[in-house]
Amino acid sequence: MSISLPTDDELSAETRDTLRAAPPLNVFRMMARAPASLAPFIKLAQSVLVGAELPARTREVAVLRVTHVARSQYAYAQHVTLGKVVGVTAEEIDAIAVAGPVTGLDDAGNLVCRAADEITRDVRLSDDTLAAIVARFGQRQATELVLCCSYFNMVSRFLESTRVPLDIVGGRS
C-alpha cells in the first residue's frame, strides 16, 4: 500500500506551476498532494539546503546520519549523492552509516552525528550535546544544525509513510 504520486491532471494549475519551478523530485510531487504545504515545504528546504551559514559538508553529514538512523532509503540515497558533491568521501559515508554511535569521523563530524542521533532518537538534544554544538559552531550554526536535523526527520517520516518511490536519474520513477 502507498499513496500514489499525483499526476499533473490531478493538480491545480498553481500547484503544477510550483512543481515546475522545483527540482523534478518525487518528494516534491508527493508533497503536491497537500497543495497548501507544497510552496512552504520547498521554501523551508531551500532555507536549510542553500540559505544557511552552516557549511554544506557539515549539513550533509547531519542529513546522512538522520536519514540513516530514520531508515529513509529515499532521502539517504539523495543525500549520498549530494554529500559526495560537497566533499563527503565514500569512507566517511560508510562511517556515518553504522549501527551504533559514529566514531570514525573527525571530532566535528562525530559531534554532528551525535546531535543527529539524539534529535532523531530522543527528540531532544542532551544538555552536553547542545553545549558542545554551540561551543563548536556558535549560536547561529548550532540553531541551523538543529533545524536541519529536525527538518530531515520530518522529511524522512513523510517519505517513508507515504512510500515515495526512489527517483530515477533523468526523470521520475
VENHU-V343080 format. One record per residue. N is the residue number from 1. RES is the residue in one letter. PSI is psi as a letter, one per 20 degrees, with the letter a starting at -180 (none if undefined). OMEGA is omega in whole degrees, -180 to 180 (none if undefined). Layout:
n=(N	N)
res=(RES	RES)
psi=(PSI	PSI)
omega=(OMEGA	OMEGA)
//
This chain:
n=(1	2	3	4	5	6	7	8	9	10	11	12	13	14	15	16	17	18	19	20	21	22	23	24	25	26	27	28	29	30	31	32	33	34	35	36	37	38	39	40	41	42	43	44	45	46	47	48	49	50	51	52	53	54	55	56	57	58	59	60	61	62	63	64	65	66	67	68	69	70	71	72	73	74	75	76	77	78	79	80	81	82	83	84	85	86	87	88	89	90	91	92	93	94	95	96	97	98	99	100	101	102	103	104	105	106	107	108	109	110	111	112	113	114	115	116	117	118	119	120	121	122	123	124	125	126	127	128	129	130	131	132	133	134	135	136	137	138	139	140	141	142	143	144	145	146	147	148	149	150	151	152	153	154	155	156	157	158	159	160	161	162	163	164	165	166	167	168	169	170	171	172	173)
res=(M	S	I	S	L	P	T	D	D	E	L	S	A	E	T	R	D	T	L	R	A	A	P	P	L	N	V	F	R	M	M	A	R	A	P	A	S	L	A	P	F	I	K	L	A	Q	S	V	L	V	G	A	E	L	P	A	R	T	R	E	V	A	V	L	R	V	T	H	V	A	R	S	Q	Y	A	Y	A	Q	H	V	T	L	G	K	V	V	G	V	T	A	E	E	I	D	A	I	A	V	A	G	P	V	T	G	L	D	D	A	G	N	L	V	C	R	A	A	D	E	I	T	R	D	V	R	L	S	D	D	T	L	A	A	I	V	A	R	F	G	Q	R	Q	A	T	E	L	V	L	C	C	S	Y	F	N	M	V	S	R	F	L	E	S	T	R	V	P	L	D	I	V	G	G	R	S)
psi=(p	r	p	q	p	q	r	h	h	i	q	r	g	g	g	g	g	g	g	h	i	r	q	m	q	h	g	h	g	g	h	i	i	m	h	h	i	g	g	h	g	g	g	g	g	g	h	g	h	i	i	q	h	p	q	h	g	g	g	h	g	g	g	g	g	g	h	g	h	i	l	n	g	g	h	g	g	g	i	g	g	h	g	h	h	j	j	p	r	h	g	h	g	h	h	h	l	r	h	a	q	p	i	j	a	r	g	g	g	h	g	g	h	g	g	g	g	g	g	g	h	i	h	p	q	q	h	g	g	g	g	g	h	g	h	g	i	r	g	g	h	g	g	h	g	g	g	g	g	g	g	i	g	g	g	g	h	g	g	h	h	i	l	p	q	q	q	p	p	i	r	q	none)
omega=(175	169	-176	173	-180	173	178	-179	-180	-173	175	178	180	179	176	178	178	178	-179	-179	-179	173	-176	-178	-179	178	180	179	178	180	178	174	174	-167	180	-178	-174	-177	177	178	179	179	178	177	179	-179	180	-173	-177	-176	-175	173	179	-179	-177	-180	178	179	-177	173	179	-178	179	-180	178	-175	174	-178	180	179	178	-177	-178	-176	179	-180	179	-172	167	179	180	178	178	179	-177	171	174	-175	177	179	178	177	177	-180	179	-173	178	-178	-178	179	178	179	-174	178	173	-176	-179	179	177	179	178	179	176	177	179	178	-177	180	-177	-175	-172	-179	-174	175	171	178	-179	-180	177	179	-178	-180	176	179	-176	-171	-176	-176	-175	-177	175	178	179	177	178	178	179	180	180	180	-177	168	178	-179	-180	-179	177	-179	-176	-178	178	180	180	180	177	175	174	179	-180	179	179	176	none)
//
